[in-house]
């Protein structure tokens, strides 16, 4: 086919018009992730799930390091299973143990911990645990926690390195941590369960928040700018999961608090 100059401009003009009507995909906004809430109800740096000793300690450390944390607890009060615990902490102690002629070290503590676990533990993580155990004692003492002046071998332990609080059981821990959190105005969301853990994409990316629900069905979507810490414990209060894990526990009860149902673990698995 032969094209005149006028025809050529006609076709080029039509083609240009057609091109300008086609969306430029590279400049389009990415579609909103339908798995994420359109609006976040609240926003924090660190969202800590679980209001027991571990969760309160994590939130307090986050606050001490300049972050804005919140604590989520499904029970109507804070403290968790820590309040029912025996309250002893194993740690190689350079102050108390020499006074009792006890020779110990973090390396010895780690070796015994690995052996007690049939060497199934991760040596690197066990080392972190044992190397930092005594610093937990001194950190708590700095908050006003009192421990007895001597160590002992706790029931189930392998060596005399257990530190007992002056206040019986775990109440000493929860009292000291609660006071410190209150002084730093760290908020608690009591009576809320985590029903969903949000990631950037359904199966990939960072964890960026959680969905909460209370007993009345009210939901909250909480955004986490820096991290979500899962410190909600296990499933000792869930008979089905206990027996699924070990059928020999059929018919047995538990002395744990009723909040330990494994819901957060299931949400994490999802």
N, C-alpha and C positions, 0 to 999 in steps of 0.2 A: 504494500500500500504506500502511495506517495502522499506526503503531507505538505501542504503549503505552510508558509511562515505563520499566517493568521491561524490556521488549524492547529499548528503546533502550540502556539500560545494558549489556544482554547483548551487543548487537552492538558497542558501543564497547569493552567489555572484551575481546572476541575480537579486535577490530582492533588494540587496544593490545598484546595478547599477541603477535599476528602480527608487529607492527612491531619489538618488542623481540627477536624471534628472527632478524631480518634483520641480517647483518653491516653495520656502519657502515664503508663503504669508505674514508672520509676518515681514519679512525683506524687503518687497517691499516698495517703496515710494508710498505715497498716490497719487492718480491721481489728476492732476491739476483741480481746480474748473473751469468748462467751463464758468461760469457766470462772472468770474473775468478777467480783461485784462491780457494778457501775460506780457506786459511791462507797467509800470507806467511812464507817461511822466514827472511828477514832484512829489516831496515829501515834505510834511510839517508836523509839529507837530499837528497844529490845522487848519482846513479848516472852514472858516466862510462864510456861504452862505447869502448874503445880505449886501449891502454897505451903509445902512442907519445908523441912530444914534445907534440903538441896535447892529448892526453888527460891526460898527467901535469901539464901546465901548468894545465889547467882544474881538475883535482882540487886542486892546490896552492892556487890562488887561492880556491877554495871554502872550503878549510880555513882559509886566512888571514883569510877574512871570517866565520869563526865557524860554518860549516856542517860537517856530518859526511858526508864523501864516501867512495865506494868506486870502485875502478877495475876494469873487466872487460876481460880480455885473452884472446883465443882461443889464442895461442901460449903455450908453457910458460915464457916469459920476457918481461920488459917491455922497451920500447925501440922496437919497431915499425920502420917504414921510416925513422924519423929516424936510426937507427944507420947506415943505408946512404946517407944523403943527403950532399950536398956541404957542407951546414951553413952556408950564407951567408944573411944577412938584409939586405934592402934597407931603408934608412931614411935620411931626411934628418937629418944629424948636426950639431948646432950646435957641437960640440967638435972633432971630427976634421977635418971638411971645410974650415973656414976655415984651418986650419994647412997644408992642401994647396992653398990658393987655389981651392977648388971652391965655386961658388955654387949653393945648393940650397935647397929648402923643401918642406914637406909638399904645398903646392898644386902645385908643379912635379912632384913624385913622382906625385900623383894624375892630373895631366893626361897624363903619359907612360904611366901604367898603363892609363887608359881608351883611349888611342890604340893601345897594344899589343894590346888586346882588341877592336880594330875597333869600339870604342864600344858594345859589347854589354853591358858591365858596368853595374851600378847605381851611378850617380855618388854617391849618398848612402853606400852601403856602401864604395865605394872611398875616399871621404873619411875614413870611420872608420878604415879600414885604415892609410892613410898618415899621418893625424894622430897615430895611436897607435904607429906603428912604432918610433920612438926610445924611447918609454917601455918597450917590450919589452926593448930593449938594456939600459937602466939597471936594470930589474927583475931581469934575469938576472945582471947584474953584482953586484947586491945579494945574490944567492944564492951568489956565488963564481965565476961564469962569467968567463972571460978572453977578450977579443977582441984581435986585433992592433991596433996603434996607428994604422994607416992604413986607408982604404977604397979600393976598387978597382971597376972595372967587371967584373962577373961575366959568364960565358958566357951569352948569351941576354938579358942586361940591356941597358938603354938609357942608363945613366948611371953614373958612378963613385960609388956609394953603398952598395956591398956590404960588409958586416962579416963577416970570417972569424974563427972561433974559434981560439984558440991551440992547442987540442987538435984534431987533424985530424977532418974530416967531422963527423958528428952525435954522436959519442961524448961530446963535451964536454957537450952539452945533456942527454943521458940520464943521464950521471953526476951532474951537478949537481942535476937534478930528482929523481932517485931518492934522493939523499942527503937533500934537503929533505923529501921525502914520508916517508921513514923516521923522520926526527926528529920529525915531527908524527903518527906512528903511523897514517898513512893506509893502509888495507888494499888488497891486490890479490887479485882472483879470477883466477888464471892457469889456462889450459887450458879455459876456458869460452867457448862461443859463444852469442850472443844469437839465439834462435830465434823469439821473439815479443815485440812491444812492446805493453804493455797500455794502453788508454785507459779513461776512465770508462765509456763506452759503446762498442759495437763500431765505430761510425762517427762518434763525436762526443766532446766533452769533452777534458779535459786528459790528457796522458800521465802515468800514475801508477806505472809499473813495467815490469820486463822478466822474461822467462823465459829461463833459461840452461840449457845442456846441455853436458856434457863428452864426451870420446871413448868413455867407458864407458856412456853413456846416462843418467848421473845428472843430474837436473834440480833447479834451484833457482828459486824465485820471489822476486824482490827488489823490495821496495816503495821508491818514491822519494817522499819527503814534499814536496820542493820542485821538483826538476827532473831530467830525463834528458838528458845531453849525448851526442850521437853524434859521436865523433871516431875512427871506425874506418877512415878512408881509403876508397879506391875499390875497383875490381875488376880491377886490373892483373894479379893472380894467377889470374884466371878466364878461360881461353882462350875459352870459349863466349861470355861476355858481351863480351869484347874484340872478337871477330869480329862479334858481333851489332851492336855500336856502330859498328864500322868494318871492313867486309870486307877492306880493304887490309892489315889486320894478320894475315891468315891465315898460319899457319905460323911466326909470329914468337914468340920467347920473351920473357922479362922479367927484369930485374935486381932486381925488387922482392921483398920477402919473401913466402913462400907464404900468409901470413895474409890477404892482400888479395884476397878472393874475392867481395866485394860482398854477403855475406849480410845485413849490417846494413842496407844500402841497400834490399834486397829486403823485409826485414821492415818498414822504414819505409814503403815503397810499399804494402804490404798494409794 
